[in-house]
């Protein structure tokens, strides 16, 4: 297992794969930590969680640099990601007691209530694109609920995975309560099969989601899956074209376009489609692409060479099918896994840029006759993670939001995750929710207690 700097193509470090005995040892150590942690009052769990937030902020610069080196994220974005992880730790430290408080329910009993008890060791299989945030948005609520965690991170961000484990230990959680497993994806099933592992969560591709759901299903263990997205960015005819086009470029190129909730299909009402497309091209062409450690650059490289190849296939196949290339569209001839900001016009259902998830800075523009067709086109997807609507009439957008098949709809704002709000998708974007109170309750035993 190795980390390659995607900006330079140089090897950063190699990591030996853990053998089966070491994996078992780490799981069993987490299970032993759970036995201590599960009986620790919520008020006492707050102490190491607050400390974890402090450590993240104190080490922000170094952790941000580590992310940038391992997967190419612009350094400004990497540092902001560390801050967001500290926020989610503080959020659950503040609200866990409220979310986990027993709920009294009137019934025929003298007393009846629902309590929320931890499950045990939870397996988290996490991706490389947000190597800290994806982990912490699971880890903070899981630990505050009284669970233990084992992390199988993406193989190209092993340094981030080990840094997270070290941070959790330094914060004062029980020894081994959170452990990193340096194993390839082909060995995840053996972790799911361990009797101490009670549930699993995955953020990643459809294929990875199906694999872990199948493995967990055989063991009758719960899963939460956050998979791909092809989020529609719907622009109605009354929108401010210049402002929305600038927002569109930012929404498409967050993390160099490597985000499940990046805007991926720009569905525009016909009366403003031409003006919007021209403004979007101008906004995309203004973005600076280069060394992600340079704070003056907006975009860095993609994380791996195969991602460049796959993105370029989608562009070339779409153009061959009739899409019009307006800018970009060719891998940059330089060291590093760079792909330029790209805009495609005349995109239709059936083209790769419409039907598939494009994981990079490629913006396909789709024209719609009216708002009704825009909603229909937005829903014409296997995915249902996020969506946004841009208009001068927010009340109308709220009515249209009810028709969108998505886990979240943002009006006049790009889709984003927030600890205070549930996050997750429908259709092939997965099931279950992270964040907010419902995210914490995904991995607890919702227990009824009835007394005569």
C-alpha positions, 0 to 999 in steps of 0.5 A, spaced: 500 500 500 502 506 498 501 514 497 503 517 491 503 525 491 498 526 485 501 533 483 508 530 482 507 523 481 512 521 486 511 516 492 510 519 499 510 512 503 509 505 503 505 501 508 505 494 509 498 490 509 496 488 516 495 480 516 489 477 519 492 476 526 493 483 526 486 485 524 483 480 529 487 483 534 485 490 533 478 489 532 478 485 539 482 491 542 476 495 540 471 491 543 475 491 549 475 498 549 467 498 548 466 494 554 469 500 558 466 506 554 459 503 553 458 504 561 461 511 561 456 517 562 455 521 556 457 527 560 464 524 561 464 522 554 464 529 552 471 530 555 475 527 550 471 529 544 472 536 546 479 535 546 479 531 540 476 538 537 482 542 540 487 537 537 484 538 530 485 545 530 492 545 534 494 541 528 490 544 522 496 546 518 500 539 518 494 535 517 491 539 512 498 539 508 498 531 509 491 531 505 494 535 500 500 531 499 496 524 499 490 526 494 491 533 491 486 537 495 488 545 495 491 547 501 486 552 503 480 547 502 484 542 506 485 546 512 478 548 512 476 540 512 480 540 518 476 545 521 470 542 519 472 536 523 473 540 529 466 543 528 462 536 528 466 534 534 464 540 538 457 539 535 456 532 538 459 533 544 454 539 545 448 535 543 449 528 545 446 528 551 440 531 548 440 526 542 441 520 547 436 522 552 430 516 554 424 518 551 418 517 555 412 514 551 405 514 554 402 507 553 398 502 558 404 501 562 405 504 569 412 507 565 414 506 558 420 509 555 425 508 549 432 508 551 438 508 546 444 504 547 450 503 543 451 497 539 459 495 539 464 496 534 462 499 528 466 498 521 467 504 517 469 504 510 471 511 507 474 514 501 479 518 499 476 525 497 475 528 504 480 523 508 478 527 514 471 529 514 468 523 511 471 519 517 469 524 522 462 525 520 461 518 522 466 517 528 464 523 532 457 521 533 459 513 533 463 515 539 459 519 543 453 514 542 458 509 546 460 505 540 467 503 538 470 504 531 475 500 526 477 504 520 478 501 513 480 507 509 482 508 502 489 505 500 492 512 497 490 515 504 494 511 509 497 517 512 491 520 514 488 514 516 494 513 521 493 520 523 486 520 525 487 514 529 493 517 533 489 523 534 483 519 537 488 516 542 491 523 544 485 525 546 484 520 551 479 515 549 480 508 551 486 505 548 484 502 542 477 504 542 478 507 534 483 503 530 485 503 523 486 497 519 491 497 513 488 492 508 485 492 501 478 492 499 478 485 498 479 483 505 473 488 508 468 481 508 473 478 513 472 484 518 464 484 517 464 477 519 468 478 526 463 477 531 465 483 535 463 488 529 456 489 529 454 494 523 458 497 518 458 504 514 461 506 507 462 512 503 464 510 496 462 507 489 456 503 488 460 497 487 463 498 493 456 499 497 453 493 494 459 489 496 459 491 503 451 490 503 452 483 501 457 481 506 453 485 511 447 482 509 450 475 510 451 476 517 445 480 518 448 486 520 446 493 519 449 498 514 449 505 512 451 507 505 452 514 502 454 512 495 455 516 488 451 522 486 449 526 479 446 532 483 442 536 478 443 544 479 437 547 476 437 554 474 430 557 472 429 563 467 428 568 473 435 567 476 441 572 476 445 569 470 452 572 472 451 570 479 448 563 478 454 561 473 459 563 478 456 559 483 455 553 478 463 553 477 464 553 484 459 548 485 462 543 480 469 544 482 469 543 489 475 539 491 477 539 483 470 536 482 471 530 486 465 530 491 459 526 491 455 532 492 458 537 487 453 539 482 454 535 476 448 536 471 446 543 470 439 543 467 437 550 465 431 553 462 431 555 455 430 562 455 437 563 459 440 557 457 445 561 452 447 566 457 448 562 462 452 557 458 457 563 456 457 565 463 459 558 466 464 558 461 467 564 463 467 562 470 470 556 469 476 559 465 478 564 470 479 558 475 487 557 476 489 550 476 496 548 479 500 546 485 495 545 490 500 547 496 500 554 492 494 558 495 493 562 489 491 556 485 483 554 485 484 547 483 489 541 484 490 535 480 485 529 481 487 524 486 489 518 481 491 517 474 485 512 472 481 518 475 483 522 469 483 516 464 475 515 466 473 522 466 476 523 459 473 517 457 466 520 459 468 527 455 470 524 449 464 519 449 459 525 450 462 529 444 462 523 440 454 522 441 453 530 440 455 534 446 459 540 444 465 542 447 466 549 449 472 549 454 477 544 456 476 537 455 484 534 454 488 532 460 493 537 461 500 535 458 504 536 465 507 532 471 501 530 475 494 528 474 491 534 472 484 535 468 482 542 466 475 545 467 471 543 462 464 545 459 459 541 455 453 544 451 447 540 448 448 534 453 442 529 453 440 523 456 443 517 454 450 521 454 455 519 459 456 526 462 448 525 463 447 518 465 454 517 469 457 520 475 463 525 473 468 525 478 472 531 476 471 538 473 466 537 468 460 541 467 455 538 462 449 543 460 442 541 459 436 545 456 429 544 459 423 547 456 420 549 463 421 548 470 416 541 469 421 538 464 427 541 469 424 537 474 423 531 470 430 531 467 433 532 474 429 525 476 432 522 470 438 519 474 439 512 478 442 517 483 438 521 488 443 524 493 443 532 493 440 537 488 439 545 488 434 550 485 436 557 483 431 562 482 428 569 484 422 566 487 424 561 493 417 559 495 416 556 488 423 553 489 420 550 495 414 547 492 418 544 486 423 541 492 417 536 493 418 533 487 425 532 487 428 525 488 434 527 492 436 526 500 437 534 500 435 540 496 438 547 497 435 553 494 439 558 492 445 555 495 450 549 493 449 543 496 453 541 502 453 537 509 452 540 515 452 537 522 446 540 524 442 537 518 441 529 516 445 527 510 444 521 505 441 519 499 435 515 495 435 510 489 443 508 488 446 514 492 445 509 498 440 509 504 441 511 511 443 518 514 449 521 517 449 527 521 444 531 526 440 526 531 438 521 526 445 520 524 447 518 531 441 514 532 443 509 526 448 506 530 444 505 537 440 499 539 433 503 540 430 499 546 423 499 548 422 499 556 415 497 559 414 497 566 407 494 569 
